[in-house]
């Protein structure tokens, strides 16, 4: 079912955004969507039609705009909410016909034309905070979207550059971003990525997905983003930092328990909501 922006606000339960990094095939996308739903119930399905920022120019990028959106439209027709990335302003309108949420990749979070094109569609816009940006600066990207009249903006933390081939998450930044007035999502799988850490591709440390996600939920985020795959070792993109599908149910159950505690009356009052 479609996702409403209000689902990321106030006393609503934690939202899950999950799916494979990239569309590998139509069959795989449908299998993953139904597998995730079986594990957690309602969620927002995420998959990219094009991964335009792969480490290597020869790496798999996806089926492309037209075929990718056709496949995602099939997912939408089965009742799933859909999120997908756009990389160029010209992709915004076509993607908005299918996706409930348009995502701005971290490397592109300052691209004004891309942000405003996404904003003009009227869809929810999820802006990944660049690895190079301070948490108190990313609100300026949200304001570019809001300047179009569309205030349905999410900010996503995905880790900050920490030396070469490594990322670190500053949990203080989650509060800084939320205090700017926008709902905040934590990307638990890209935050454990080691960019270009495997030579011609990125590596990852998936053993830290859940510890970081638990800390982020305890810090008061509004959503969790995880790339999920049924066979990470054979994934065509970002398998090294993906959460294995058979671990998702337990993972999500534990996060929901933390979230439920935080959203109890006493905690909401202490947090100022």
N, C-alpha and C positions, 0 to 999 in steps of 0.2 A: 504494500500500500504506500501511497506517497508520504513523504516525510514533511512535516511542517516546521518552520523555523522556531515556533514556540516550543517544540520538543527539546530544544537546547537551552531553554530558559528556566530559571526559578526552581520550583519543586519537582520538575519532571525527572524521571529516572535517567540514569546514565544511558547515553546513546552509543551503540556500537556501529562502527563503519568497518567492514571487513570484506576481503576478497583477494584474489590473486593479483600480483603486481600488474600483469599485462594479460590481455586476451590471448590465450594460447590456441584455442579452437572453440568452436561453438559448443561442441559436446562438453568440453572441460568447463566452460563457463556455467552451463546449466547444472552440471554435476556439482560444482563448487557451491553455487547459489543454494541448491536444495540441501546439500550437506551442511552448510552453515546454518540454514534455517532449522534443520533438524536438531542441531546442537544448541542453539541459543534462542530460537523464536524470532521475533521481528528484529530487523537490522537494516542497515543501508549497504547495498552491494556495491563494491568498488572494483573496477578493473579499467585499465587504460587501453585505448585503441592505438596509441602510439607512445612509445617511450623515446622521446627525442633527445634525451640527455644521457644515453648509455656511455659507459667508459670507453668502449671500443666502437669504432665506426662500423665494424662488421657484426656487432651483436644484434640479436633479434630485437625488433622494435614493436612488433604487433601488426595487425592486419590493415591498419590505416583507417582514415576517417570514415569513409562510406561503409566499408564492410564492418568495421568495428561498431558503428552506431546501429547498423542493421541487427547485429548480434545482441547488443544491449537493449534494443527495442523489444526483442524477444523475451529478455529477462523482465523488462518492465511490464510486458503483457501478462506475465505470470504473477504479477502482484508484488514485485520487489521494488523498493525505492532504489535509485541508481545514482552513483557518483562517478564522474570520470574527469580526467585532466583535459585542459586545453592548453595549447602552446602558442597559438597565434590568434590575433583578434578575429580573423576570418572564420575560425572554427566555432566561435561562440554561439551564433544563432542556430547552426545545425545541431550542435551538441545539446543545446537547451531544449530542443524538440523532444529529446529522449531523457536526458538526465534531470533529476530533481536538484542535484547539487553540482555546480561547476567548480572544479578545483584548479587553483593556480599553483604550479610547481614552485618549490622553494627557490630554485635558481632564477625564477622569473617574477618574484614577488614585488619588485619595484617597477615593473614594466607598465607604465601608465596606460598605454593604449590597450593592452590586454586586460587590465583590471576594469577599465571603463566599459570595454566591450562586454565583459562578463556581467557587469552591473546592469547594463541596459537590457539584458534579457529578462530581468525580473526574477531569475532563479536565485536560490541560495548560493552564495559564493564562499568557498572554503579556501583561505589563503594560507599556504604553508609558509611559516617564517623561515627566511633564508638562514642557512648555516652561518652566514657572515653578519647577521643583524642582531642588535641588542633587543631584548624583549620590550624595552620602553620606546622603540622606534617603529615597530611593526604596525602600530595603530594608524600610521600615516598611509599605509597601503589600504587599510580598511576605509579610511576617509575618502580615498580616491573612488572606491566603489560607491560609497554612500553619496558622493557628489552627483551621481546619476539619478538619485532619488530612491535607490534600492539600499535599504539598511539591513538586509538579511545577510550578514557577514559573520563567518566563523574564522577564528584564528587558530592555526595548528602549530604546536611546538614539535619539532623533529630533531632536536639536538643542535649543538653549535660546534663549529670546527675547533679542534683541540690538537694543535700540532698537525703533523701529516697523517693521513689515513685513519683519523680517529675523530670521534664526536663525544661530547659530554653534555649532560642535561643539567641545567641549573634550575632546580625546582622553584626557586624564588621567582623565576621568570613567569611561571604559570599564574601566580597571583598578580604580578605586574600587568600581564596581558589582560587578565580578567577585570582588573580594576579600571582599565581603559574603557570598559563598558561593552565589550564584545564577548560572546560565548567562546570558550576555549576547549579545543580538542587536543589530546595528547597522542602523538604517533609513536606507539611503543615499539614498532619494528624498525622503522628507519632510524630511530634513535640508537639502535644497537648495531647499525651498519658501520663497516669500516670502508669508507669511500675509496675505490680503486685499490683496496687492500689485498686483492687477489691477483694483482697484475693487470690483466685485461678486463677485469670486472671487479665489482665490490665484494668484499667479504662481510662477515657478520659474527655477532656473539649472541645467538638466540637464547642462551641460558639467562641473559639479563632482561629479557622481555617482560616477564612477570614482576620481578622486583621493581623495575622502573614504573610499570603500569600501576602497581599497588601504591607506590609513593605518589604518583600523579593523581590518582583517585582520592587519596587521603588529602591532597592539597586542594581539592575542590574543582576538578575539571568537569566539563559538561558532556564530554564524549571521549571515547577511546577509538583510535584507528589502528587496525592491525592488518598486515598482509598475511593471508592464510593460504596454505597450499596442502594438498593431500599427499604430495611426494616432493618435499623441498629439494631433495638432491637432484631431481630431474626438472625443476622449474626452469623456465626459459629466461627469467629475470628475477633477481633479488631472492633467490631461494636460500642463500646463506643467512639471511636475517628474517626469514618468514617463520610464522608460527605454524606448527604442524596441525592439520585439521583435527586429528583425534585428541589433541590437547585443549581444543577450544572450549568445550563445554565446562570443564573444570576451571579453566582460567577465567571464563566469564562469570561463572557462579561465585567465585571468590571475590572478583571485583565488584559484583553487584551487592555482595554482603557488606563490603566496606562503604559503598555508596549509600546503601539503605541506612546505615548507621549515621552517616554524615547528614543525610536529609531528614533525620528525625527533628522534632521541633526544637530541642535544645541546641543542636549543632547549627541549624539554620539561623537561629537567633544569634548565636555567638559569631557566626560568619557575616552577619549583617544582611542576609537576603530577606 
